[in-house]
Amino acid sequence: MHWFSPFVAAGLLLAVGTTPRSSIAQPAAPAPTSEAATDDGVAQLLDFYAKLYGKPENFESRLGGLVSVISLSRYDGAPLTARLVEVADGGDPIIAQAAWEALAARHASLTDEQVRAWQDAGLKLATGRYKDEVFLGSELRPLLLALAGRPVERDMPRFADLINRAIAQNDLGTDDGRATLEAAGQALLAWGDKNMIGRLVRNVRGDNAEANRTRFVLNQLPDTPSPEASVGDWRKWANTLELTPMPRAYDGGSIWFDEPTVIDDAEDPRFRREVELGDLSISGVDLVLAIDATGSLEQSNAYLKHYLAVTLQALSVLSDNIRVGVAYYRHEIRPELQTDRCREAMANNHPNAFLFDVIPLTNNYNALLQAMAKDRLSGVPTGHPGGQADGSAGAPAAGFEVAVRLLGEQSRKGRAKVVVLQADDDPTVGSVPVLAAMVTEARTMGVLPVMLIRDEPDARRMSEAIEASGDTAITYRDDLDSYEAEADPYADFQNKPMGAVATRVITSTLPPDYADRGPVVMDIIGKHIAAASAANRAQQALRR
């Protein structure tokens, strides 16, 4: 069973796709010819590119499908557009929505037939079996504007459902929500269906969220009653309203993609460098957070817990089988690094006098968060001498070692292995070279080390270990200083420190030539789960 459903207390969440492994054959790219710069040469290369990224096996995993859609979205051309139309029409709902958005970015080049297919695909997605998973909240705006380009015909019940969803899932107090409600009114005006408008008028009674949102939508139509008007006034207006359907040209662009590049030279290096996709799917992810359990635990633990659920949700694009564990570290465990305080802790029977405290890998995230809420500070001193600033030090070498050990004991073959080392104190004197050696060895074992360090001064003190990780540190001091327990963890998550952690995990699963797709995947997922969360809050407001 998946760890979340589309409707849970945290919000309308992203549905998880399965990730079977696949082996992808590598077709040979067309060899350059003397006609490579001609129209025929461009057409040949576009056709090859469409087949390369449009193969059905690329879409057997959500990550593979998203990477393929991102690749197809970058360039305009008839065969690429045709493949995006096919992908938008079914399969994994998030991949289909991504393909729909890629078509929105190139709407000006679509044929009349493709426009209709694009509209049909969006309508089917948003009102079919996956309607609770896609086109959530403000994501309805481009779809409503796209459907405003066609008459109601026999689709009135489904069109009405979209208008009702827009009202239910969009808050007038947010820019995105207001823009989506405005688009709903513009669609009503384009359709010119008095029956739909008459049904909406029934909801303008009172001063509540639903009535206010409905009035705002209807106010996009001509000659609406004054703000003080009664329900009777609104009914009279609806009965006398004269409307003629006026389909409008789409001008919504895409909320996920930029306009594609037009290729007119088959030797264009931007196009020629594209290579075959590798195996994009994995059987699962095992992630261990190594968290400093000295005096700073109270603040950092609350911060990490706040963003942990959304981090895991973002990583669900890789697999629906993600396990997480925690290694709290307080004292050094290697004898050559231990101080007197470390040895005193070993001799102390108090439960909080630990060198390290482990929460095993689990996919029961409620139990994980409950275990993280345990008091690990009271009753005993937490730090130990050895730091450079105030005489106290953390033990990140111990934390990393315990985290890798936990992966070695519990992780199975074929799973991605990740250690996120959080550190916010001076390291024990002499421990950084030891940590650097451990990080280097862990990488040879297939472990991805991610360094989540409080600020730049701390990162400089751990520079040797960070360099051994093969990447820069992710610092979080600025975000931590502005953190509030009531803050929305979904808002702009992809650009927050834990969003950067998720991006690195996603990117690490891709072939090196495709590393630039990782941040784009994270940007799509971040925007989607933010829209879902906002939609859930707007819907909850209707019940108050």
N, C-alpha and C positions, 0 to 999 in steps of 0.2 A: 504494500500500500504506500502511495506517495505520502510524503510528510506534510503536505498541505493540499487543500482543495481551493477552487477558485474563490469561495466565500469562507474566510476564516476571520478570527477576531482582528488579525493584523491588517486585513484589507483584501481587496480583490487581487489575488495573486496569480502569477504567471504559471500556466499549466506546464507540466513536465513532459518531454518527449522521450521515447525510448532511444537507446543508442547501441544497436547491434554493430558489431565490427564488420568491416567490409574491406575487400581487397580490390583496388582499382587498377585496371590495366592502363598502360600508357600508350596512347596512339601517337604516331609520329606526326610532328608538325609539318605543314606543307613547306617544301623547300622553296627558297626565294628563286624567282625566275626573272628573265629580262622584262617581263610584264608585271612585276610586283607592284609597281607604282600606278598601274592602270586600274580602272574600275573593276575589272575582272579579278585583279590581284587582291583588292580590298574585299570584294565579295567572297573570295575563296577563304581569306583569313577570318572574316566574320563568321562564316559558316563553321570553320574549324573551332573557333572560340566558343560558339554556341553549343556545339556538340561536346566540347571538352568540359564545360561547366554545367551542362544541362543533362548529363548522364543520370539515369534514375538511381544508380547506386550512390551517387553523391548525396542523395536526399534521404538515405536510410537512417541518418542521425540528424538531430536538430542542428548541431554545430556545423556538420558538413553542408546541410541545406542552407544555413544562413551564410556561410562563407561563399557558397556557389551563387546565391542571389546577390550578395555584395559584389562579387566579381562581374556578374552579368549586368549589374546596375551601372557600372563605370563607363560603359561605352554604348553608343546608340548604333542601331543597325537592325534590319528586318529580322534576321534569324534569332538575334538575342531577344528582341521584343516578343517574338512568337513563343520562345521558350518561357519567358516570364509570364505570359498569358496562361500557358499550360500549368505552371507551378501555382499561380494564384487561384486556380480553379479547384484545388483540393489537396489532400494530404495533411501533413502537420499544420495546425492552424497558425502558429507563429511564423513558420516559413511562408505559408500562403499570404499572410498579411504583409510580410516583408516584400514578397513579389508584387503585391498590389501597390505598395508604396513606391517600389522601384518604377512601376508603370506610371504612377502619378507624377514622378519626377520627369518623365519623358512624354507627358500627355499630349504635347503639341505635335509630336511626330506619329501618333497613333492613327491608324485608319479608322473609318467609321465603324467597321466591323469589330476592330479591336477595342474601340471605346465601349461598344455595347458589351463585349465579353468582359471587359474590365469592370464595368458597372455591375453586371450580373454576378461576377465573382465576389465583389465586395458585399453586395446585398445578401448573397447566400451565406457568406461567412458570418456576417453580423446578425443574421436572424435565424441561422440554422443550429445545429447541434453544438457548435462551439461558441455560441453568442456570449457566454459568460467568460470567455477566455480571450477574445479579440475585440478590437475596436471599442475599447473601454474609455468612458469619460470623454476627455478632449480629443481622443483618437477618432471620434465620430465626425469631427469637423470636416476633414477632407472627403470622407465618404458622403456626407450630406450634400456637400457642394458638387461632388461628382454626380450624384443622383438627381440633383436639380437640373441636370442637362437632359433629362428624359421625362416623358409624360407618365402619369400615374398608371394608366392602363389597368391591368389586373393586379398590380402590386400594391394597391392602396393599404391593405392590412399590414403588410410588411413595412411600408413607408411610415405608416402611423406608429408602428412599434419602435422605429428608430427615433421618431420625434419624442415619444414618451420616454425612451431611454435617455435621450439627450437631456430632457428636463430632470429626470431622476438622478442622473450621474454627474451633473455639472453645477458648480456653485457660482452664483452671480458675483461673489466676492473675490474670485480669482480671475486673472486675465484670460487664461486658457478656457475656463468655464464660461466666461462671458462671451468669448469669441465663438465658442461652440453653440451656445444658445442663439446667438445672432445668426449663425449659419443655418440653424433649424428654421428660423423665421424666413430666411431667404429661400430655403427649399420649399416651404409652404407657399410663398409667393409665386415661385416658379411653377409649382404643380397646379395652383389655382383650384384646389379641391375644397368646396364649401362644406362637405360632410366631415372631413377631417378637422376643419376649423371649428365647426359647430360642436364637435365632441370635446375639443380642448377648452372651449369657453366654459364648460361645466366646472372646470378646475380653478377658476379665478376667484372663487369665494374666499374672503378672509385675508388676513395678513400673516401668511405662513410661507415656508420656503417653496412649496409646490405652486401656490397661487402666484407668488412674486415671479418665479421663473417662467411660469406659463404666460403671465402678462407681458414679460419682457420679450418672449418669442413672438407673441401676437402683435406686439408693437412694431415689429418689422413690416407689418402690413399697413396699407393706407387707411387714414381717417379713423384710427382707433379711438375709443373713448378716453376721457381724462382719467388721471390717477384716482380721482374720487368716485369714479363711476361704479354703479351697482352691478350685480350679476345680470339684472334685467336689462341694463343699458348695454352690456356686452352681448347679450342674446339678440337684442334688437339690431345691434351693429352687424352681427354675424348673419342675421336673416336678410338684411338689406345689402350686404356686401356684394359688389359686382367684380368678379375676377375672371380673367382670361389666362389660361395656362401660358406661361412664358419661359420655356426652357432656356437656361443660361449657360454660356460657355464656362468651362472649368478654369478657375484661376487659383486653385488652392495649393499647388505645388505638392511637395512631399514633406512630411514631418520627420522622416528618417534619412532621406537621401538627397544629394545634390543632383543637379541636372547632369546627364551623361555627356561624355566627350564624343564628338563626332570624329571618326577616323577617316581620313581621305588619302592616307599614304600607308601602304602595306608594310613599309619598312620603318614605320613610326616606332621608336624604341620603347615607348610606354606600352605598346601593344605586344611587341615581340618578346619582351622579357617575361610575359605571363607563362607560367609552366604548369605542368600537370599537378593536380591535387594529390596529396598523399592520403594515408589512412587517417581520417579525422576523428574517428570515434574511439572511445575507451570504455572499459567495462565498469569503471567506477572511479571515485575520488576518495582518498583518505587524507584528511587535513588535520594537523595537530597545531593548536595554538600554544606557544610557549610564552607564559605571562609572568612578568616580574611580580612576586608576592611579598615585596617589602612594603614600606609605608605608603608608597604610591598606589598600592593595589586598589584601594577603595575607589579612586577616581578612574584609573585606567580600566579596571574590571567592568565598571558600570558603562564606560564608553564602548568597550569592545562588545559587551552584551547587547548594547543598543543597536549596533550595526551587524551583529552576527547573523540574525535571521535573514535579513535582506542580502547579505553576502552569499549565504548558502543558496538563496533563491536565484540569485544571478548565476551561480555556478551550475544550476540545474540544466542549463543549456548543454552541459557536457554529458550529464547522466542523471537518471532518477535514483541512483544508488550512491549517495554521498554520505560518508561517515565522518564524524568530527570528534576529536578528543582534545583535552587540555592538559598541559603540563605546567603547573604552577611551580616556580623555582624561587628559592630564598637563599640557600647556602650552597657553597661549592661541594661537589661530591668527589672530586679527585683529590687524594691526600696531599699532593704537592701544591695544590692551590688553596687548601683549607686554612682558615684563620682559627684563632682560639674560639671565636663565637660560633663558627661552624661546628667545631668539635663539642662545644657546650650543648648545642642543639641536638647533636646525636645522642648525648647522655640524658637529655631532658625528656621526661615522660609526658609532658603536656602535648595534647594533640596538635597544637599549633606551632610546636617547636620542630617543624619538619624541615628537611633539606629540600624536598620536593613533594608535591602532592598531585596525583594523576587522576584524571577522569578518563576512563577508557573510551576508545572509539565507539561511537553509537550513531544510529540514525533516529533515535528517540530524542528529538530536539527539545521538547518540553522538559524531559528529565535532565538533559544537559544544562539548560538554563537554570533549573532548580538547583542542580549541584554547584553551578557557578555562584549562586547566591549565598552559599555557606560562608559563615564568618571564619576567616583565616588569619585575622590580625590580632584579636584580643588575647591577652594573657602572657605574651612573651615578646621580647625584643625581636624586631624583624630584620634589620640590616646587619651588616658586620663591617668592622674596620677594613680599610684598604682602598677607599676611594680617594680621588684627587682633590675634590672640592670641600666636602664637609666631614670627611673621615668615615663615611659609610659607603658601601658598594653593593651593587647587584651581582648576580652570578649568571650572566647569560650563557656562559660556556656550559654550565650545568643544565640550564633550561634546554639548550639545543640538544645536548647529549641525551637527555631523558626523552625528548620528543622523538628523536630518531630511533631510540631504543623501543619506544612504544609502537612506532610504525613497523619496526622489524619483528616485533612480537605478534602484531595483530593484522598487518596488511598482507593481502594476498597478491599473487602474481597477476599482472595485467591491469592493476589499478594505478592511477596516478597518485604519487605520494608527495605531499607538500608539508613543509614546516614553516609556519609564520612565527618568527622570533620577534616578540615585542620587548623592547628594552627602554627604560626611562631613568637610568641611573648610571653612575660611573661603574665600569666593570672592575672586578677584582684585579689588583696589580698583578701583571704577568699572565693574565688569562686570555688576552686577545689573540696572541699567536696560537695558543692551544685551540681556541674557538675557530680561528681561520683554518687550521689543519683539519678540524672536524667537518667544517663546511665543505672544504675541498673533497674530502673523502665521501661525504654524503652525496655530492653531485655525481660521483662515479657510480654510486649505488642507485641512481635514478631518482633521487630526492630533489625536489625544487625548493631551495631555501629562499624565503622572502623576508627581508629585513624591514621591520616596522619599528622605526626608532623615533623617540619623542621629538628631537630637534636636531639642528645642524651641529651644535657643540657635541652632543652625545654621539652623533654619527662620526664626527672627526676622531673621537677617542676610540671608535670601533672600526676605523677605516680599513685596517688590514683584513678583518673578517668580512666586511661589506664587499671589498674588492674580490675576495675569494668566492662570494656568492654569484659573481658574474653579472651583477646588475647594481644599480644605485639603491640607496636606502629610500624607503617611503617614510617621510616625516609627517607627524600628525599634531604637533604642538598648536599650530594656529587653529585647527579644527577642534582640538580638545578645549582650548580656552573659550571658544564660543559655544561649546556643547551645552545643551540643556536636556534634561531628562524627557521633557515633553516635545522635543523637536521631532519633526517628521524624518525618519531615517531614510525614506525613499526620495526625498527632494534632492535632485542633482546628485544622486548617489554615485553615478559613474565617475564624477569628478572629485569625490571625496577619498581620503586615504584608504578606507576599506574597499572602495570601488576600484582603486588602483591595484589592491591585492587581488581582487577577482579578475581584473584584466590580465594580470601576469599569469595567473593560473590558466586562464583560457588561452592566452597566447602561447604558453609553453607546450600546449598539446598540438599546435599547428606546425607543419613543416616550416623551416626557416624562411623560405621565400614568401610565406603567407603571414608573416608576423604582423604586417600592417593591417590585416583583417581583424586581429584580436581586439584592438580598441574600438573598431567600428561595431563589432558584435556587442561589446559591452555598452556602447552608446545606445544601440537599439534596445537592448534589454533594460538598461537603466531608465530610458524614457518610457518604456512600456510598463514597467512595474510602478513607476511614479504616477503615470496616468491611472493605473488600476487602483492605487492607494487613494488618490484624490477622488476617484469615482466612488469608492467605498465610503469615504467621509461624507461626500455630498448625499449619498443615498441614506446614510444614517441620519443626516440632518432632517430628512423628511419625516422621520419617526418621532422627532422631538416636538 
